[in-house]
Structure formats: C-alpha cells, structure tokens
Amino acid sequence: MEELNLTNVSYFILLGFSTSAELQVLLFVLFIFAYLVTLMENLIIIITVWCNSNLHKPMYFFLCNLSFLEVWYVMVIVPKLLADFLTEDKRISFQGCLTQLYFFVTFVCSEYILLAVMAYDRYLAICYPLHYPAIMNNALCAQLSAGCWTCGLITSAIKLSFIGQLKYCGTDQVNHYFCDISPLLNISCTDSSMAELVDFILALMVIMVPLCFVVMSYIYIISAVLKIPSSQGRKKAFSTCSSHLTVVVLFYSTTLFTYARPKAMYAYNSNKLVSVLYTVVVPLMNPLIYCLRNKEVKNALRKTLSG
C-alpha cells in the first residue's frame, strides 16, 4: 500500500482562476491582448536596435537581450493560460509541468542578473565615461550576456533536480495558473524540506546578490551625478538611468517576496494576482518604459516605422 501511495502522478490539473464562464472569456480577451502587445513591443525594440546603427551601443545591446528574454518569458506561461480559459480540460503532463517550470525559472533568474549587468553598464558609463568604450567592448558585452543565460540555466537545473524528485501520491490539483515552485512544493506528499532549502538559498543568491549590486551601482551613480556642475548635465545623466531603475523596481518588487519564501507564499490565493504582475504586466510595461523615457529609442522608432 505504501508503494502505491508513493506512485507519482502522470499529470497535474492547473486550477487557474476560479470564475464564471463569462468572466473566463473576458480574461481570455484581456490576456491575449496583453500577450500580443508584449510580443509586438519587444520584437519592435529588437528590430529597431538592429536596424539603427546609432543604437549599436552596450546599453541597447543589453536592452535587446532583455526584450529577447521577455519574448520567451511570456511564451512559456501565457499560451497555456489562454488555452485553459477556453476549455475545461486544464491538465498538463508531469513532464510538461517540469519543462514549463524549468524554462520559467531560467528566464526569471537570467533577468535578475541581466538587470544587474545593465546597472553595471550605467555605472561605467557615468562614473568612468572616458574609459567606458574601452572597458565595455563587444567581447565583454557578449561575455556578460552569455553569463546571464548560463547562470539562469544552471540555477534552474539545480532547482529542478531537487523538485523533480518529489512525489505527489495522486494529488494532481495545482492551485495556480502555471507550474511554479511554491504549488509543487506544497502538494508534495514526500519531505520537501531539502528542495525548499535549496530553492531558498539559490533564490537569495540570484535575487539578493544582483539586487545589492544594483543598489551599490546606483549609490556610485548618484554620487557621480551630483558632482556634475550643470543642472542640464545632471538631468541628462539621470535620464539614461531612469528607465532601467523603473524596470528594476517593478520586477524586483513583484517577485522578491514570492520567491524569497516560496512555500509560505503559496498559502495566499493573492499569490496568483501577484504572479500576474510579473508574468504579464511587467513584460508588457518594460518596452513602454524604455521607449517613452528614452529620446534615442523614440527617434529610432520613428525612423524605423516611417522608413
């Protein structure tokens, strides 16, 4: 009997949002609109940077990386969510669930590190403007970009190696709209303390280390900007950082508390609403933030769209 109880499930049922059929259709319309606009925005940014030589700078190279990352970021989550709005069969296979989780964690971790790299780029540009072109060359940009993706892939692989060993004893209902770490930890019938500890330690490393790096970079940036004698010079220096800083605040504020204590957060249904912010709303807002607050990008966009 014990062996039977420890038999793993072959699929999960994503409970998603428990609403009426009419509201499900409305949510489908809202989410597919956000999904398509997010894809369009990020692809336009990538094409704009690629087609305008004046944007071939490290700052925009990393912006392209962010846009490319967020295209895949939403594609991992939203298509399955959209399908679940229109059908009563909300099943996802065990392997499909872990695959979704693997790529989602990879993209989240990569974005944390990429935002820290973008802060480092702004730190060099403002604090060491004369040495900046020599330091932030093409080779270093490529290495930093590859490092972000590599760290994300490795972190996700370590987390999944522990989570994938958990058993679920016939419990197949996941109270979420995608396969996230917290719901899988909570419905496991085997001891998940080691998986939770590993996840907590890696979350601290991937979230807090880049966040500390971002904070330190902006302390130095603010100190350097305040020493600029002209108000016009200070305004121009701050304007190059404002978009990035806004994106950092949005992304970190919506993910920090969710992934710092993954199992505890699952106790609250509001966790699903918080998840919507960083899986749908933040990727939708990021391109707008960079375009609306950056004159170079706006001018290049006009040039690209008109030509």
Salt bridges, closest charged atoms under 4 A:
ASP84 OD1 - LYS80 NZ 3.14
ASP89 OD1 - ARG91 NE 2.99
ASP121 OD2 - ARG122 NH2 2.95
ASP199 OD1 - LYS159 NZ 3.08
GLU296 OE2 - LYS57 NZ 2.72
